[in-house]
Amino acid sequence: MASDNVIQISDNEFESKVLQGDLPCLVDFWAPWCGPCKAIGPVIDELAAEFEGRVLIAKMNVDDNPATPGKYGIRAIPTLILFKNGDVVDQITGAVGKTQLTELINKAV
């Protein structure tokens, strides 16, 4: 079950919600058929709750929204990219643990 703290975004919303948003944003590029994407889903939900109000956590389905993943050169999923003030702070690919994702997020808070 997805967390209330995680938003789903589309190519059309990406600029306004991620690049121009007030908060740093971690975007999880995923697809429903991707096993590792499903595996890290609960971790993403936990992080969204822990960082609520400090970091926006968003998910983008790469099958439904090809433009943004193409722009950022995403070749494998899950890929998580951390944005702050419209810039890429860091990114990580693969089903990584909560500790690694927390360290990633802490680079922007």
MIGU-925658 format. One line per field, with one value per residue (C-alpha): x, y, z. Coordinates in steps of 0.5 Angstrom, whole numbers, plus 500, padded with zeros to 3 digits. Example, Ala and Ser with C-alpha at 12.3 -4.5 7.8 and 13.67 -1.06 7.14 Angstrom:
<pts>
c1 <- [525 527]
c2 <- [491 498]
c3 <- [516 514]
</pts>
This chain:
<pts>
c1 <- [500 503 504 500 506 509 506 505 508 508 512 507 508 515 518 513 513 520 525 521 518 520 523 528 525 527 524 523 523 520 515 509 513 519 521 526 522 516 522 524 517 516 522 520 514 518 522 517 514 520 522 515 515 523 523 518 518 515 514 514 512 517 512 507 512 518 520 523 527 530 532 536 539 535 537 535 530 529 533 532 535 535 534 535 533 532 539 541 544 546 542 542 540 538 534 538 537 534 541 543 537 537 544 542 537 541 545 540 537]
c2 <- [500 507 512 518 522 519 523 520 525 525 528 534 536 534 541 545 539 537 542 549 546 549 542 538 532 524 522 514 512 505 501 496 490 491 486 491 497 493 491 498 501 500 503 509 510 509 515 519 519 520 526 529 537 537 532 531 524 522 516 516 511 510 506 512 518 517 524 525 519 520 527 524 518 513 506 501 502 503 509 514 522 527 534 541 547 544 541 533 532 525 519 511 505 499 496 499 499 504 506 508 512 516 518 520 524 527 530 535 537]
c3 <- [500 498 503 504 504 497 491 484 479 471 466 466 473 474 473 478 483 483 480 482 489 496 498 496 492 492 486 485 478 477 474 476 473 476 482 486 485 489 494 496 496 503 505 500 504 511 509 506 513 517 512 512 511 510 503 498 496 489 485 477 473 467 463 463 463 458 457 464 465 458 460 466 462 466 464 470 475 480 480 485 484 489 487 491 488 481 481 481 488 487 485 486 482 485 491 496 503 508 511 504 502 508 507 500 503 508 503 501 508]
</pts>
